[in-house]
Amino acid sequence: MNSSDLEFLRPQIYNYLGFRGVSADPKTDALIVECVAELEKIAQFRYLYRLFDEPPKFLAKEPYKAYLEGSRGVIICAMTLGISVDREINRLFRVDAARAVVLDSCASAYLEFRADEYEKKLGSDLAPRFCPGYGGSPLCDLREIFGILSPEKTGMSLNESDFMLPSKSMAGIIAVGKAAEKSCAGCFMAKTCNYLKEGRRCYSQKGK
Amino acid sequence: MLFAEGKITVFDGGFGSELERRGLSGIPEDLNITEAEKIREIHRDYSCADIITANTFGLNPIKYRGKYPLREVAVRAVENARAADKPVFFDVGPTGAMLEPIGNLSFEEAYEAFKTVAEISRDIADGYILETFSDLYELKSAVLAFKENSSLPIFATVTFDETGRTLTGSTPEIVANTLSGLGVDALGVNCSLGPKELLPIVERLLSSTDLPIIVQPNRGLPVLEGGKTVYKLSADEFEENIAKMVEMGVSVIGGCCGTTPEFIRRIAKFSGQAVRKHEFRPRTAVNSANRLCVIEGVKICGERLNPTGKKALKEALIAENLDYLADEAIRQQEAGADLLDVNAGLPQIDEKALMPKIVKKLREYCDLPLQIDSSDPEAIEAAVRVCDGIPLINSVNGDEKVMERIFPIAKKYGAVVLGLAMDENGVPKTAAERVSIAQRIIGKAEEFGIPRHKIMIDTLVVTASAEQELVGQTLDALGRVSALGVATALGVSNVSFGLPYRPLINRTFLAMALERGLNMPIMNPLDGDMVGTVRAFELLSGIDKNAENYIGLYKDFSQTPARAAASAKKEETAATLYDCVRLGFRERAEELCEAELSSRPPMEVVNEVLIKALDEVGRLYESGKLFLPQLISSAEAAKAAFSAVSRHLPKGTEPKGRVVLATVKGDVHDIGKNIVKVVIESYGWEVTDLGKDVPIEEVVRAVERVKPDAVGLSALMTTTVPNMEATIRALREAGTSAKIFVGGAVLNPETAEKIGADYYTKDALGMAKKLDEVFGKG
C-alpha cells in the first residue's frame, strides 16, 4: 500500500472512529500510520469467489433484485483478513486501548480496500459489493453464501448467530455488467441510508 | 501394511474435485448413500494406491448437515471404499467452527465431536487420516479424541499457506513438535499448495521430527478461470516433485485437490520402496501454537505467575481474577520472557479446576509456551491437556512415586519434564549426589519412552545466607548435568533470600550460572538488570551473533537500565496532572499523580484534579471536539492516576461501586463492551468483565458472586437481541437487585424497554454518566 492509498483510506478510518467533519488529530494520525503498517505485516488477506450467469435462488428477493437489476451475472464472494488481526486487537485492549480501537477501525477500512483492489482484477464492469445485512437484507443469507463457497478452508466460519469469524471478514454479492462508481446518487439505499442522514458516506473518495 | 514395515506407502488423490469432475453435487457424505455406485467407481479408480480414504471428510456432528444418521453414513462410506480392495482410512476434516478464544467452540466441545466420529468408525476402518486442519489446537483435540477412543493408526496433516504458516500461525517446526509429542503415527502436510511449492515445507518438517512424514499436495496452484478454480499442473511435473520428496525421506505420498487417478498411478511406482533415512537432530523444545522455544543458549522463564511471596497474585487467584494474570503474562512477554511459569498452588484453590482456566485465559493474550508448575498430578494433566502445544511440566524429582505419576502424563501429551535434582530425602549436599539423581531421572524417563531431549534438570539453588558453601555445589552440578546432554534450569533468585540488596546477588549469581551452562533461568523478566545480564552473556558467549540483539536493545541506553530492556515508550511531557489526563499521557499521569499525592490528600486529588479533567474530556467528547481514541487515551491516563490514588487510600476502601459487563451469548464482537470497560473504570467503577459470547448461566453466576450495583450487556446484531432478553429474564428470576444497562449497535431506548432492561446508553461515556446519575455518585 502506498501513501496515496493511505490518504484514500484515512477519511474512512476517521469515519469508523466516529470523527465527524473534524480536521485530523496528530496523535490519531500517527496511530493510523502505525496501525496500517502493522496490518500490512500481520493480515492474511484471502478472497474467494464464484461467478454465476443466473443468480442463485436466495437472491430472488428484495433488496437483491433491485441491486441486480440489469446485470448479466453475479459474483458470490467472501473475504477475510485472517485471525491474527483479531488476536492483536484483543491483546491491545489490555495494553493500549486507544491503539486497539484505532487498529479495529483501520482493519475494517483495510479489508474494504484490499477487497476493492482484488475486485478490480475481476472485471471492469462490476457494481460495488453488496453484503447481507445491508438495506434490510437478512443476515442469515450469509449461510447461503457459505454453502456456495465453503470458505472454511480460508479460515472463515459462521456461528449460530450468523456472525462471521474472523471478525474482519465480509461475504456478499457483486452485480456483473453494471459498472458503477460508488456514489449516493445512484444508490438504491439512498432513501434509507443512516450515513447519509448524518451527512456522511459509507465510502471514501479520492481527494476528499 | 507397507507403512508398518518402513516402506513407502501411497495414498489416493483428490476426492472433492473428482466428485465435481464427474458431475456429482450435493452434500459429499450423503453421496455415499444416494450415489453409492459412482462413489465406489472413484474408489476403484484409485485402487492403485495402498490406502483408500473413505468419503467422510465432513462427517462430524458439528459440520455435517446431511439427512442421514452419522453412523449409517460412516458404514456406507467405508463399504464403498472397500470396493477398491485396499485398507481403508477414515477421513476426518475440521469441524468448520472456530475454536475459542476467537471463535466460540470450546476445546472440550471439539473433542466431543471427534470422539463421536471415533465411536462410529473404529470398528469398521483400518486407520484415520486427520487432514486439512489449519488450527493446531483443533487438531490436538482430534488427535486426543482418536487416541483415547480407538487403537487404530492416526495420520495427521495440516495445510500451510505460501508464507509457510497455517492460517492460525503455526510453522512446520511447531506442527512437527506438537504432533510428534502427541504420538501420531505419521504427520505432514496436505492440500495447501502444489508439490513444488511444498518442497521447503517438507524439508522443514523432516528436520523437525523422526516420525514418518506424509505429503498430499494439490495439483499445483489453482488458476481462476471465469470464477472457477482450475488446476493445470501436468502429471509429469507432479511425479517429478514427488520423486524429490521420496528422495528427501518422505514416507507416505498421495494427492489432494485437483489430482486424479492418473496422478496417483504415476506415483504408485514408489510404493514399497524403502523409506530414505532423514537427518533429524533431537532438541529440547516447547511450543505454543505460534511460538517455538528451543531450550538452547539461554531462554528466560518468567516466574511472576507463581504466587509464592506475591500477595496481589494470591488475591487474584483466590478471586479468580484472571485478567490480573493475563496482564502479568503480557508484561513478562514484552519484557523478553521466552516461556512462562504458571502455578496456582494455594490451599484455598481447586488447582485442577483453575489451572485449565488459567491456561485458556493466557492463550487469549500471550503466545508464549508455558511451564505448568504444580505438585498435583491431576492439576498438571488438566492444564497440559488444554495447552495449545508442547508445555514444560514442573516438576518431578528422584522420588520414584512422583516419577511414576508424572511421566505417563508427559508421555501422553509430549510434554518436556523438568526434573529437580533431589528426592524424598531432600536436597543432597554435594554436586555428585545431585548428578546421580539427575541420571536416575533420565533413566526412569527412558523406561516410560521419554527420550533424553524431553528432560531438563534443575540442580537447585540454595540460599547463600544460610548455606553459603553449597552455592558452589549447585554450580558444579549444573556443569556436570549439562555434560549429560540435557538442558538445565535454575530458580535463580532463591539464592539471595535473607540478604540485603538482593538484585545484585541475583544477577551476579545468574552470570556465574550462565557461564556454567545454565539454559533456562527461572526469573523475573521485569528486572531489567537481570535481563540485561542475560543479553550481555549472549553477546560475550557468541550466541548473539554480531551483537545485533544487544545493540538493538541498548543503543539508546541512558540512566535507566531497568527500562531499557523493556523499551519503555517515550511520552510527551505535559506540565500538570490535569493536562496529562486531558491529553491522554498515561505513564506521565501516574508519575505526576504520585507527586501530587505527596502533598495533598488522595480524595482532594480525585475531586479537584481527576474528576475535573474527566468532566472536561467528557464535555469535549459530547460536543464533538474530542473523539473516541482521545477519549480512551484520557480514560487510560485517568485509570493510571487512580491506581496511584488507590495505593494511598486506607486498606479496605471500597470502590465507587461494582459493574459486571458481558457481551451476550452468540455475540462475538466485543469492541464496544471493551471501550465501555476502559471508560467506566476511569470513572472509578470496579469492573468484572465476563468477555464475549457469555452463556446466560455464567452471567447469573457472576452476578450472584460479585453482587454488583449494575450489569452492562452488549449486543451488536439483531440475531443476538433475543439472547440479551433471555439473559435479563434469567437475572430477574435469580432476584438480582442490580440495575441492568444495555447497549450496542442494534439497540435503542424502545428495544431496551421491551426486553426488560433498566437503562439504555448509547456509548461508553453515556454509561459512565448514567451510572453516576443513578447511583448518585457524581
HADDOCK unambig.tbl for C-alpha pairs under 7 A between the chains (distance, minus, plus):
assign (segid A and resid 17 and name CA) (segid B and resid 628 and name CA) 6.28 0.50 0.50
assign (segid A and resid 18 and name CA) (segid B and resid 627 and name CA) 6.69 0.50 0.50
assign (segid A and resid 18 and name CA) (segid B and resid 628 and name CA) 6.75 0.50 0.50
assign (segid A and resid 19 and name CA) (segid B and resid 627 and name CA) 5.89 0.50 0.50
assign (segid A and resid 28 and name CA) (segid B and resid 629 and name CA) 6.98 0.50 0.50
assign (segid A and resid 49 and name CA) (segid B and resid 227 and name CA) 6.45 0.50 0.50
assign (segid A and resid 50 and name CA) (segid B and resid 227 and name CA) 4.51 0.50 0.50
assign (segid A and resid 50 and name CA) (segid B and resid 228 and name CA) 6.23 0.50 0.50
assign (segid A and resid 51 and name CA) (segid B and resid 226 and name CA) 6.69 0.50 0.50
assign (segid A and resid 51 and name CA) (segid B and resid 227 and name CA) 4.60 0.50 0.50
assign (segid A and resid 83 and name CA) (segid B and resid 168 and name CA) 6.42 0.50 0.50
assign (segid A and resid 91 and name CA) (segid B and resid 365 and name CA) 5.00 0.50 0.50
assign (segid A and resid 94 and name CA) (segid B and resid 327 and name CA) 6.85 0.50 0.50
assign (segid A and resid 97 and name CA) (segid B and resid 632 and name CA) 6.62 0.50 0.50
assign (segid A and resid 98 and name CA) (segid B and resid 629 and name CA) 4.81 0.50 0.50
assign (segid A and resid 98 and name CA) (segid B and resid 632 and name CA) 5.35 0.50 0.50
assign (segid A and resid 98 and name CA) (segid B and resid 633 and name CA) 5.55 0.50 0.50
assign (segid A and resid 101 and name CA) (segid B and resid 629 and name CA) 6.61 0.50 0.50
assign (segid A and resid 102 and name CA) (segid B and resid 629 and name CA) 6.74 0.50 0.50
assign (segid A and resid 152 and name CA) (segid B and resid 96 and name CA) 5.83 0.50 0.50
assign (segid A and resid 155 and name CA) (segid B and resid 167 and name CA) 6.34 0.50 0.50
assign (segid A and resid 157 and name CA) (segid B and resid 96 and name CA) 6.41 0.50 0.50
assign (segid A and resid 157 and name CA) (segid B and resid 97 and name CA) 5.71 0.50 0.50
assign (segid A and resid 157 and name CA) (segid B and resid 98 and name CA) 6.29 0.50 0.50
assign (segid A and resid 160 and name CA) (segid B and resid 666 and name CA) 6.84 0.50 0.50
assign (segid A and resid 161 and name CA) (segid B and resid 666 and name CA) 5.51 0.50 0.50
assign (segid A and resid 161 and name CA) (segid B and resid 719 and name CA) 5.64 0.50 0.50
assign (segid A and resid 161 and name CA) (segid B and resid 720 and name CA) 6.49 0.50 0.50
assign (segid A and resid 165 and name CA) (segid B and resid 103 and name CA) 6.70 0.50 0.50
